Amino acid sequence: MKRDAMLLLAGRAAQAVLTIAAFRLLTAFLSPAEAGGIYLIISVATFFGMFALNPVFMYLGRKLFVWHDSKSIFEHLLGYNIYSIIVSLSVIPVVLGLWKFFGVGAGLPGLVFALIVACYTYTLNWNQVFIPFLNTLGHKSSFVLLTLVTSGLGLSFSVAAVHFSSPSAVSWMSGQIAGIGLSAVLGFYVFRQKVPEPQSAAWRSPGYANRAIFFNVAGFAGPLAGAAFFMWAQAQSYRVVVEKISGPEFLGYLAVGFSIATSVAGILESLVQQLYLPVFYRQISGADKDARSAALSELAAKTIPAYLIYLFFLVGTSEYLASFLVAEKYRGVFVYARYGAFIEFFRMTANILASAAHSEMRTGVLIKPYLFGGISAVAGVYLAALSPEPSVFIPLALAASGLVTVSVMWYSMNSMVPLHLRFKPLLRYPLLSALFLPLVFVHARGFLPSLCLLFISGAYFSFLQYKAAGKWLGGLKFSSGAERGAL
């Protein structure tokens, strides 16, 4: 496990380098209005992925070990591919309707907008099937390499498209689709080699297209789709509202600032999930309720302190991160990155709490927390966009909606699967992380001073994460309640 943890850490470090390069190149080549177009395309595609595809994918993940043991993964994936094609094709008329009748993406060519969203939805979906499944089944090296290949190819093709075509959202996203799609093909090939099954297995999938299987999948994925709709409303709908009311240029500034927080959070969350979720899912398979409760408590005890450290780190260092990550014309977005840190902290915490619903196969309980969060986000952002200070009230509205979601999620999940956490570590790590806060008042002038302060604070951030993780590099031992008091 120590080797796996070190491999994942190295992969996350390389991913961070690619993220930095992507930020610098995107903000150097594209205007804020074109950047706003990119984030709008991603947001619309994310809706279809979250609402229609991801709930079914999560069902596949929940059953992956069972199908792996019976050598029947590919017969289920073939059926899922048919479903994915249907969903992706349905994207085209829906997006065209949004463009024509509601003015969503009015600055983009309508048919091109629809085709890009459809292609991005399909290719990203398959990229996020094979590569994470490799990690879940223990093929860490392949997972890390293919993750880096995805980022590297996407960035390379995007830069080439912008350079040889035009510095536009359409060119950048076309490159992303090409890179992600090629990586998905490579992922399929590697998955096929690492997880061999009889050649005829995949073609048995039509036999699974019966009412019993349909209702089984729908019973799990349907409530998740409902929750995903409101989850998207909370996390992504602001882009549609802001683009419509305030314009793509303001959206570009806002989204770039939020994305600084999102990118750092994504690297941390991905690493945490890669280390712990495979063990968590394996542990809850066939376990009784007490064992599932213990596993969930251990998962929360490992992750929430890490997310608290992240929150304080981002608030303190966002100005230095902006100087390092984005081009000069975007430097002022560091203010939005601070708000984004709170938004991401609430989102990641809610995701961990939501694991209770997956462990109990009662995904319907997720609708209520995301319903409250989604409604508060949409209403709050709409009113904030019409206010005299949208740049202040929009981020506040989004952060407040995240707090609403976490509060309702905690109440709902704790009543279903009790979480046994000690609150002492939840106070200890914020106190240790408070050293980041004075950096808010230290304004480094120039790239090198910012880089030096970022290096020092980053070293302290890494130290705190290592201390909070405890046994990440020394082996993970999940036993019934063994880690409950570790923090």
Residue pairs with C-beta under 8 A, 6 or more apart in sequence:
1 475
1 476
2 473
2 474
2 475
4 140
4 275
5 275
5 472
5 473
5 476
6 473
7 140
7 141
7 144
8 140
8 144
8 271
8 274
8 275
9 271
10 144
11 143
11 144
11 145
11 147
11 148
12 267
12 270
12 271
14 148
15 147
15 148
15 151
15 267
15 270
16 267
18 148
18 151
18 152
18 155
19 151
19 263
19 267
20 324
20 325
21 155
22 151
22 155
23 256
23 259
23 260
23 263
23 325
23 326
24 325
24 326
24 327
25 155
25 158
25 159
26 35
26 38
26 158
26 172
27 35
27 256
27 325
27 326
27 327
27 329
27 330
28 327
29 159
29 162
29 163
29 167
29 172
30 38
30 162
30 167
30 168
30 169
30 172
31 167
31 249
31 252
32 248
32 249
32 250
32 252
32 253
32 256
32 329
32 330
33 107
33 247
33 248
33 249
33 252
34 167
34 168
34 169
34 172
34 248
34 252
35 169
35 252
35 255
35 256
36 169
36 243
36 247
36 248
36 249
36 250
36 251
36 252
36 255
37 105
37 107
37 108
37 168
37 169
37 170
37 248
37 252
38 169
38 172
38 173
39 239
39 251
39 252
39 255
39 259
40 104
40 105
40 108
40 169
40 239
40 240
40 243
40 248
40 251
41 105
41 108
41 113
41 116
41 117
41 120
41 169
41 173
42 120
42 173
43 236
43 237
43 239
43 240
44 95
44 98
44 104
44 105
44 117
44 240
45 91
45 117
45 120
45 121
45 124
46 232
46 236
47 232
47 236
48 87
48 88
48 91
48 94
48 117
48 121
49 121
49 124
49 125
50 228
50 229
50 231
50 232
51 225
51 228
51 229
51 232
52 87
52 225
53 83
53 84
53 87
53 121
53 125
54 224
54 228
55 220
55 221
55 222
55 224
55 225
55 228
55 363
56 80
56 83
56 217
56 221
57 80
57 125
57 128
57 129
58 220
58 221
58 224
58 358
59 217
59 220
59 221
60 76
60 77
60 80
60 129
61 132
61 133
61 136
61 281
62 220
62 281
62 358
62 361
63 76
64 73
64 133
64 136
64 137
64 281
65 281
65 282
65 285
66 285
67 73
67 76
68 137
68 195
71 197
71 198
71 201
72 197
72 201
72 204
73 133
73 195
73 197
74 197
74 201
74 202
75 201
75 202
75 203
75 204
75 205
75 208
76 205
76 208
77 129
77 202
77 205
78 202
78 203
78 205
79 205
79 206
79 208
79 209
80 129
81 126
84 122
84 125
84 126
85 122
87 121
88 118
88 119
88 121
88 122
88 125
89 118
91 114
91 117
91 118
91 121
92 114
92 115
92 118
93 114
95 104
95 105
95 113
95 114
95 117
95 118
96 110
96 111
96 114
98 104
98 105
99 105
99 106
99 108
99 110
99 113
99 114
100 110
102 244
103 244
104 240
104 243
104 244
105 113
105 243
107 248
108 169
108 170
109 170
112 170
116 170
116 173
116 174
116 177
119 177
119 181
120 173
120 176
120 177
120 180
123 177
123 180
123 181
123 184
124 180
126 184
126 187
126 188
127 150
127 180
127 181
127 183
127 184
127 187
129 184
129 187
130 146
130 184
130 187
130 188
130 190
130 191
131 143
131 146
131 147
131 150
131 183
131 187
132 143
133 191
133 195
134 142
134 143
134 146
134 187
134 190
134 191
134 194
135 143
135 274
135 278
136 277
136 278
136 281
137 194
137 195
138 278
139 190
139 194
140 274
142 190
142 194
143 274
146 183
146 186
146 187
146 190
149 183
149 186
150 179
150 180
150 183
152 179
153 178
153 179
153 180
153 182
153 183
154 175
154 176
154 178
154 179
154 180
154 183
155 179
156 175
156 179
157 174
157 175
157 176
157 178
157 179
158 171
158 172
158 173
158 174
158 175
158 176
158 179
159 175
160 175
161 171
161 172
161 174
161 175
161 178
162 168
162 171
162 172
162 175
165 171
165 174
220 361
220 363
221 363
223 363
223 364
223 365
223 366
223 367
224 363
224 366
226 364
226 366
226 367
227 363
227 366
227 367
227 369
227 370
227 371
228 370
229 370
229 374
230 367
230 370
230 371
230 373
230 374
230 375
231 370
231 373
231 374
232 374
233 370
233 373
233 374
233 375
233 377
233 378
234 370
234 373
234 374
234 376
234 377
234 398
234 401
234 402
234 405
235 343
235 347
235 377
237 374
237 377
237 378
237 381
238 254
238 377
238 381
238 394
238 398
239 251
239 255
241 378
241 381
241 382
241 385
242 250
242 251
242 254
242 381
242 385
242 390
242 394
243 251
245 382
245 385
245 386
246 385
246 390
250 390
250 391
253 330
253 332
253 333
253 336
254 333
254 336
254 391
254 394
254 395
256 326
256 330
256 333
256 336
257 322
257 333
257 334
257 335
257 336
257 337
257 339
257 340
258 336
258 337
258 339
258 340
258 343
258 395
259 340
260 314
260 318
260 321
260 322
260 325
260 326
260 333
260 334
260 336
260 337
260 340
261 314
261 318
261 337
261 338
261 339
261 340
261 341
261 343
261 344
262 340
262 344
264 310
264 313
264 314
264 321
265 310
265 314
265 341
265 344
265 345
265 347
265 348
268 306
268 307
268 310
268 465
269 307
269 348
269 351
272 302
272 303
272 306
275 472
275 476
276 299
276 302
276 303
276 476
277 299
279 476
279 478
280 295
280 296
280 298
280 299
280 355
280 359
280 478
283 291
283 295
283 478
284 291
284 292
284 295
284 359
287 295
289 360
289 417
290 480
291 480
292 359
292 360
292 417
293 417
293 418
293 419
293 420
294 420
294 479
294 480
294 481
294 484
295 359
295 478
296 355
296 356
296 359
296 417
296 419
297 419
297 420
297 421
297 481
297 483
297 484
298 478
298 481
298 482
298 483
298 484
299 352
299 355
300 352
300 353
300 419
300 421
301 421
301 422
301 425
301 483
301 484
301 486
301 487
302 469
302 470
302 483
303 348
303 352
304 349
304 352
304 421
304 426
305 425
305 426
305 428
305 429
305 468
305 487
306 465
306 468
306 469
307 345
307 348
307 349
308 345
308 426
308 429
308 430
308 433
309 429
309 432
309 433
309 461
309 464
309 465
309 468
310 341
310 344
310 345
310 461
311 341
311 342
311 345
311 433
312 430
312 433
312 434
312 436
312 437
313 433
313 436
313 457
313 461
314 321
314 337
314 338
314 340
314 341
314 344
315 338
315 341
315 436
315 437
315 440
316 436
316 437
316 438
316 439
316 440
316 457
317 436
317 439
317 453
317 454
317 457
317 458
318 334
318 335
318 337
318 338
318 341
319 334
319 439
319 440
319 443
319 444
319 450
320 439
320 444
320 450
320 451
320 453
320 454
320 457
321 334
321 337
321 454
322 330
322 331
322 332
322 333
322 334
322 337
323 331
323 334
323 444
323 446
323 447
323 450
323 451
324 447
324 450
324 451
324 454
326 333
336 391
336 395
339 395
339 396
339 398
339 399
340 395
342 399
342 402
343 395
343 398
343 399
343 402
345 402
346 399
346 402
346 403
346 405
346 406
347 402
347 405
349 406
350 369
350 373
350 402
350 405
350 406
350 409
353 406
353 409
353 410
353 413
353 419
354 366
354 369
354 409
354 413
356 413
356 416
356 417
356 419
357 363
357 364
357 365
357 366
357 413
357 416
359 417
360 416
360 417
362 416
365 412
365 413
365 416
366 409
366 412
368 408
368 412
369 405
369 406
369 408
369 409
369 412
370 405
372 404
372 405
372 408
373 401
373 402
373 404
373 405
373 408
374 401
376 397
376 400
376 401
376 404
377 397
377 398
377 401
380 393
380 396
380 397
380 398
380 400
380 401
381 394
381 397
381 398
383 393
383 397
384 390
384 393
384 394
384 396
384 397
385 394
387 393
413 419
420 481
420 484
421 484
421 487
422 484
422 485
422 487
424 487
425 468
425 487
429 464
429 468
432 464
433 464
435 460
436 457
436 460
436 461
439 453
439 457
442 453
444 450
444 452
444 453
466 472
466 473
468 487
470 486
470 487
471 477
471 486
477 483
